[in-house]
């Protein structure tokens, strides 16, 4: 598909601009930019902040909620990757840029932009391979059949091998908060996730703040300060075979996520699998665990794909499906 632009060729020569796609993936909105048009390092960060974090909120393309302040810088593939991307989270009020974070919906948004711009094509399996250069997470994407700019994309995190890693690196905690006993664990899975099994009726903004603080302290201790912890409150409801029903709500920077971040849903599914919440077969070489999460705006299903390594199971991949829709495709004026 040929590249599109909202600027005429005459204006493009006179006005500083960036090729851009604005894409909704899940309940997040992304500004997707081209790597080749941007500098690196601090100069890139300044451009991204200028686009999303101006003094006057209507001067940029960001939004009030953190889910509307996400940027992905997409570029041509390297190695086995069909394309690569770098995810950035912006906090406009503090004019802060977080550049070492995971986001599965950023992968889908970048995949759509890569296809629209002719940077990447699907392989014989209708799959795009990519890497989030912010975390080096390998991703496989399957776009919808037909028009790729409006439909459900399958997002699959691969090359995990992280059952033992998640078990060893997790930090359990237990404390009392205003008469409520809170138990949970903090895990690193691209992002830092604070997981606690608690009914939402007992959750207050103060408690979310206390859990977030624990996540920030953990991130500093493991040398990962350039991340925003995500607090997951979950409540297991029902188990049937290798499928689990669970209520779940996510918070970041004190704001409640509209649904669930896909990377977080996959991390929670992996965490519950590692903690033995679902039985795995004794003799099979491959297995799949399914987690059906009910969240504030609906439902999301995450899958955990396992294979047997010697005498134990390893998580090889996690996956989920997310709706992706193109909102705008053209150019942004940079000053």
C-alpha atoms as one frame of an Amber mdcrd trajectory, in Angstrom:
protein
   0.000   0.000   0.000   1.463   3.430  -0.886   2.292   5.906   1.848  -0.288
   8.607   2.531   0.160  12.181   3.734  -2.105  15.004   4.818   0.467  17.520
   3.544   0.964  18.428  -0.086   4.482  17.956  -1.487   4.958  21.744  -1.518
   4.043  22.104   2.152   6.111  19.069   3.150   9.219  20.909   1.935   8.441
  23.985   4.060   6.919  22.597   7.259   8.709  20.309   9.772   6.664  17.134
   9.955   6.685  13.485  10.967   4.837  10.648   9.294   2.327   9.386  11.816
  -0.466   6.917  12.444  -2.845   7.270  15.381  -4.213   3.863  16.247  -6.531
   2.502  18.897  -5.449  -0.912  20.168  -7.513  -2.422  22.921  -8.527   0.552
  25.067  -5.245   2.410  24.497  -4.440   5.017  21.859  -1.022   5.123  20.219
   0.925   7.641  18.206   3.098   5.538  15.886   6.130   7.276  14.346   8.811
   6.141  11.887  12.247   5.383  13.281  14.053   6.749  10.207  12.531  10.214
  10.692  13.616  10.588  14.317  16.925  11.208  16.066  18.072   8.928  18.870
  18.607   9.448  22.595  17.514  12.634  24.346  16.651  14.418  21.096  14.058
  11.746  20.320  12.668  11.980  23.844  12.285  15.757  23.543  10.331  15.433
  20.281   7.990  12.850  21.807   7.406  14.989  24.892   6.796  18.083  22.736
   4.160  16.151  20.773   2.317  14.785  23.808   3.233  16.848  26.875   2.818
  20.539  26.086   1.961  23.108  28.766  -1.475  23.532  27.208  -3.158  20.138
  26.936  -4.798  20.923  23.592  -1.449  21.770  21.982  -0.437  18.119  21.589
  -1.858  14.763  20.559  -1.889  13.199  24.022  -4.836  12.789  26.372  -5.784
  13.048  30.026  -5.605   9.309  30.777  -2.265   7.480  30.664  -3.746   5.077
  28.084  -3.902   7.983  25.613  -0.256   8.983  26.076   1.536   6.105  24.415
   4.039   6.315  21.569   5.601   3.610  19.433   8.569   4.236  17.156   8.486
   1.647  14.364  11.323   0.659  12.049  12.375  -1.994   9.510  13.099  -5.517
  10.676  16.423  -6.814  11.879  17.338 -10.475  11.984  14.191 -12.617  12.048
  11.943  -9.649  12.868   9.604  -8.373  10.134   9.817  -4.974  11.855  10.929
  -3.580  15.215   9.366  -1.030  17.544  10.208   0.890  20.701   7.394   1.629
  23.136   7.344   4.861  25.169   4.919   5.829  27.949   4.452   9.561  28.549
   3.211  11.204  31.751   2.318  14.710  30.452   1.732  16.396  33.831   5.270
  15.601  34.987   6.698  15.768  31.457   8.272  12.350  31.997   9.100   9.718
  29.421   9.397   6.035  30.338  11.378   4.117  27.741  11.914   0.632  29.229
   8.387  -0.731  29.330   6.360  -3.514  27.772   3.081  -3.062  25.908   1.418
  -5.747  23.812  -1.042  -3.306  22.259   1.917  -1.215  21.095   3.083  -4.287
  19.179  -0.264  -4.592  17.388  -0.409  -0.854  16.629   3.131  -0.914  15.261
   2.324  -3.981  13.171  -0.627  -2.203  11.572   1.507   0.870  10.846   4.289
  -1.319   9.424   1.837  -2.943   7.014   0.241   0.363   5.971   3.644   1.926
   5.286   4.916  -1.098   3.378   7.658  -1.737   5.951   6.560  -5.322   6.676
   4.518  -8.120   5.134   3.122 -11.228   6.778   4.920 -14.519   6.157   3.402
 -17.724   4.748   1.702 -18.314   8.119   0.051 -14.846   7.992   2.335 -13.820
  10.869   4.483 -10.776  11.561   7.505 -11.192  13.822   8.770  -8.266  15.855
  10.793  -7.183  18.885  10.040  -4.418  21.378  13.481  -2.805  21.598  12.513
  -1.251  24.944  12.582  -4.696  26.597  13.877  -7.081  23.881  10.607  -9.029
  24.101   9.959 -11.130  20.978   6.407 -10.849  19.626   4.400 -12.626  16.951
   1.326 -10.936  15.472  -1.480 -12.351  13.365  -3.590  -9.596  11.731  -7.240
 -10.156  10.831  -8.095 -11.561   7.436  -9.088  -8.903   4.926  -8.610  -5.271
   5.950  -5.862  -5.098   8.562  -6.820  -1.619   9.851  -9.989  -2.692  11.643
 -10.294  -6.038  13.419  -8.895  -8.388  16.041  -5.151  -9.039  16.098  -3.604
 -12.018  17.899  -0.584 -10.955  19.981   1.813 -13.653  21.150   4.851 -13.136
  23.401   7.430 -15.804  22.583  10.808 -17.150  23.751   9.855 -16.804  27.413
  11.310 -19.881  29.210  10.479 -18.032  32.388   8.793 -20.352  34.848  11.917
 -20.552  37.023  12.714 -16.873  36.441   9.270 -15.721  37.556   9.428 -17.998
  40.594  12.904 -16.894  41.706  12.479 -13.172  41.064   9.014 -12.775  42.609
   8.853 -10.868  45.863   6.026 -11.931  48.204   4.547  -9.373  50.588   2.028
  -9.228  53.400   0.852  -6.168  55.315  -2.162  -4.640  57.042  -3.824  -1.577
  55.580  -6.643   0.051  57.543  -7.836  -3.266  58.920  -7.418  -5.210  55.653
  -4.798  -7.963  55.345  -3.126  -7.716  51.943  -1.133 -10.635  50.494   0.537
 -10.681  47.116   3.678 -10.871  45.036   5.622  -8.479  42.844   6.863  -9.946
  39.555   8.882  -8.635  36.641   7.508  -9.584  33.218   8.679  -6.762  30.951
   6.913  -4.388  33.322   6.779  -4.598  37.102   3.435  -6.031  38.251   2.109
  -5.970  41.808  -0.319  -8.909  42.058  -2.734  -9.270  44.965  -5.738 -11.570
  45.412  -8.388  -9.316  46.936 -12.078  -8.499  46.293 -12.461  -5.079  44.662
 -14.917  -4.040  47.397 -11.941  -3.807  49.775  -9.774  -1.729  47.434  -9.346
   2.005  48.110  -7.215   4.681  46.401  -4.928   4.690  49.465  -4.392   0.943
  49.169  -3.630   1.234  45.440  -1.093   3.948  46.296   0.572   1.734  48.907
   0.810  -1.164  46.449   2.188   1.102  43.737   4.856   2.363  46.148   5.963
  -1.219  46.790   6.231  -1.743  43.034   8.377   1.387  42.626  10.711   0.273
  45.434  11.018  -3.180  43.852  11.824  -1.668  40.433  14.629   0.409  41.933
  16.077  -2.596  43.760  16.261  -4.713  40.601  17.806  -1.846  38.614  14.670
  -1.124  36.576  13.607   2.397  37.674  12.532   3.526  34.194   9.175   1.781
  34.445   5.706   2.431  35.824   4.491  -0.423  38.073   1.059  -1.811  37.359
  -1.111  -2.916  40.257  -3.325  -5.949  39.561  -6.197  -6.763  41.892  -7.606
 -10.198  41.069 -10.189 -12.531  42.557 -10.315 -16.151  41.340 -13.925 -17.246
  40.838 -14.033 -20.652  39.166 -11.789 -23.391  37.759 -12.764 -25.964  35.166
 -10.136 -28.240  33.643  -7.356 -25.965  32.383  -9.572 -22.863  32.278  -9.866
 -20.325  35.076 -12.453 -17.547  35.556 -11.164 -14.484  37.391 -12.182 -10.889
  38.134  -9.285  -8.495  37.573  -8.651  -4.753  37.664  -5.451  -2.885  36.808
  -4.158   0.465  38.087  -1.221   2.561  36.900  -0.196   5.865  38.488  -3.395
   5.589  40.545  -5.580   5.544  37.409  -7.799   2.540  36.777  -7.225   0.898
  33.421 -10.349   0.938  31.243 -10.027  -2.807  30.620  -6.858  -4.848  31.226
  -3.492  -4.260  29.558  -2.819  -7.298  27.395   0.760  -7.649  28.625  -0.575
  -7.589  32.182  -3.285 -10.158  31.468  -0.646 -12.467  29.967   1.662 -11.850
  32.932  -1.151 -12.597  35.402  -2.022 -15.777  33.511   1.637 -16.846  33.570
   1.877 -16.007  37.278  -1.243 -18.035  38.141   0.098 -20.932  36.051   3.460
 -20.879  37.831   1.662 -20.796  41.179  -0.231 -23.979  40.250  -3.759 -22.595
  40.028  -4.567 -24.968  37.152  -3.594 -28.654  36.888  -1.312 -29.610  34.008
  -1.318 -33.064  32.327   1.180 -35.613  33.582   2.128 -37.243  30.262   1.604
 -34.688  27.484   4.489 -32.737  25.973   2.424 -29.585  25.311  -0.406 -27.894
  27.179  -2.403 -24.668  27.162  -3.984 -22.886  30.115  -6.809 -20.397  29.489
  -7.633 -17.443  31.743 -10.940 -15.619  31.287 -10.660 -12.247  33.007 -13.724
 -10.149  33.765 -12.669  -6.494  34.016 -14.493  -3.149  34.444 -15.463  -2.830
  30.756 -15.925  -6.434  29.691 -13.890  -9.615  29.302 -10.428 -10.580  28.067
  -9.043 -14.060  27.508  -5.320 -14.744  27.884  -3.643 -18.026  26.993  -0.481
 -19.589  28.415   1.321 -22.070  26.131   3.549 -24.653  27.816   5.891 -27.450
  26.830   7.576 -30.062  28.991  11.312 -29.606  29.570  12.732 -32.775  31.128
  10.623 -33.335  34.247   8.927 -29.949  34.497   6.781 -27.568  32.466   8.080
 -24.353  30.925   6.024 -21.421  29.667   7.055 -20.933  26.044   4.555 -18.250
  25.036   1.525 -16.242  26.148  -1.146 -14.796  23.872  -4.396 -12.858  23.635
  -6.544 -11.136  20.988  -7.011  -7.366  20.843  -9.206  -5.115  18.662  -7.147
  -2.670  16.564  -8.495   0.278  14.584  -6.802   2.958  12.507  -7.903   6.465
  13.563  -5.585   8.704  11.509  -2.800   8.263   8.989  -0.786  11.226   7.762
   1.670  13.798   9.145   2.196  15.680  12.394   3.637  19.186  12.536   6.594
  19.142  14.912   6.827  22.893  15.559
